[in-house]
Each structure stands twice: as C-alpha cells, then as structure tokens.
Amino acid sequence: PVAKPLDTLEHVTIAELSNHKFGSELTFEVLEKALTRRFPNLKLIPHAEFGDTYGPAESEVIKALPDKLKAMNVDAVISGNGG
C-alpha cells in the first residue's frame, strides 16, 4: 500500500538516505537549511545514521532500514536527492 501524503512537515521526523553519489553532501546541506527554515519543528536524521544505501554494505544497510526507521519514529524519508 502507498502511504498517505503528509499534511505538513511541522513536528515530523525525516530520515536522510544517501548513496553518496551526485553531490549528495551538498544537496542534503541545501535541503536541510531550506526545510528547517520553513519548518522549525522538523527533525532531520542525517544519512550517516543509516550508512550508504549503495556499495559493499548496501544489503545490510537496506535490510536494517525498516527496524531503524521504526525505532527512530521516522515519518518520511528523503532518498535519491542528487543528479
């Protein structure tokens, strides 16, 4: 099933997922500044908390994601943000 779109990003927790491609460090920096300026009560969990979603450990990272996202009460994810 497809998740219902969020009504707002106020008081929402968003996880950042990265494969460290296409300038992801820069795009996450820009996204974080823009989103927290607009939604001061937004909580962002940096991609470093999850590991790379591409590369030697990608299988383990992706396998662990559902439990990590649930444990961190994540409401939404930003992934594939560069290019």
C-alpha positions as CSV (number, residue, x, y, z in Angstrom):
1,P,0.0,0.0,0.0
2,V,1.0,3.6,-0.7
3,A,1.4,5.8,2.4
4,K,-0.9,8.8,2.7
5,P,1.0,12.1,1.9
6,L,1.9,14.2,4.9
7,D,-0.3,17.3,5.5
8,T,2.7,19.3,6.9
9,L,6.3,18.8,7.9
10,E,5.8,20.5,11.2
11,H,6.8,18.1,14.1
12,V,7.7,15.5,11.5
13,T,10.9,13.3,11.6
14,I,12.6,12.8,8.3
15,A,15.4,10.3,7.6
16,E,18.0,11.1,5.0
17,L,19.3,8.2,3.0
18,S,22.3,8.5,0.8
19,N,24.4,6.5,-1.7
20,H,27.0,9.3,-1.7
21,K,26.6,9.9,-5.4
22,F,25.8,13.0,-7.5
23,G,26.8,15.6,-4.9
24,S,24.6,14.3,-2.1
25,E,26.6,16.1,0.6
26,L,25.8,19.5,-1.0
27,T,22.1,18.6,-1.7
28,F,21.5,17.4,1.8
29,E,23.0,20.6,3.2
30,V,20.8,22.8,0.9
31,L,17.7,20.7,1.7
32,E,18.4,20.8,5.5
33,K,18.7,24.6,5.5
34,A,15.6,25.2,3.4
35,L,13.4,22.7,5.2
36,T,14.4,23.8,8.7
37,R,13.9,27.5,7.8
38,R,10.4,26.8,6.6
39,F,9.5,24.1,9.3
40,P,11.4,25.0,12.5
41,N,10.0,22.0,14.3
42,L,11.1,19.5,11.7
43,K,13.6,16.8,12.8
44,L,16.1,15.5,10.3
45,I,18.1,12.4,10.9
46,P,21.4,12.6,8.9
47,H,22.2,9.9,6.4
48,A,25.3,9.0,8.4
49,E,23.0,7.3,11.0
50,F,21.9,4.7,8.4
51,G,25.0,4.0,6.3
52,D,25.4,4.0,2.5
53,T,22.5,2.6,0.5
54,Y,24.9,1.7,-2.2
55,G,28.2,-0.1,-2.0
56,P,29.8,-3.0,-0.2
57,A,27.4,-2.9,2.8
58,E,24.2,-1.9,1.0
59,S,22.5,-5.2,1.6
60,E,23.0,-4.9,5.3
61,V,22.0,-1.3,5.4
62,I,18.8,-1.8,3.4
63,K,17.9,-4.9,5.4
64,A,18.2,-2.9,8.7
65,L,16.3,0.1,7.4
66,P,12.7,-0.9,8.4
67,D,13.7,-1.6,12.0
68,K,15.9,1.6,12.3
69,L,13.2,3.8,10.7
70,K,10.6,2.4,13.1
71,A,12.8,2.7,16.2
72,M,13.6,6.4,15.3
73,N,9.9,7.2,14.7
74,V,10.6,8.3,11.2
75,D,7.6,9.8,9.3
76,A,9.2,10.3,5.9
77,V,12.5,9.6,4.0
78,I,14.5,11.7,1.6
79,S,16.4,9.4,-0.8
80,G,17.8,9.8,-4.3
81,N,18.3,13.6,-4.0
82,G,21.1,14.4,-6.4
83,G,21.8,14.1,-10.1
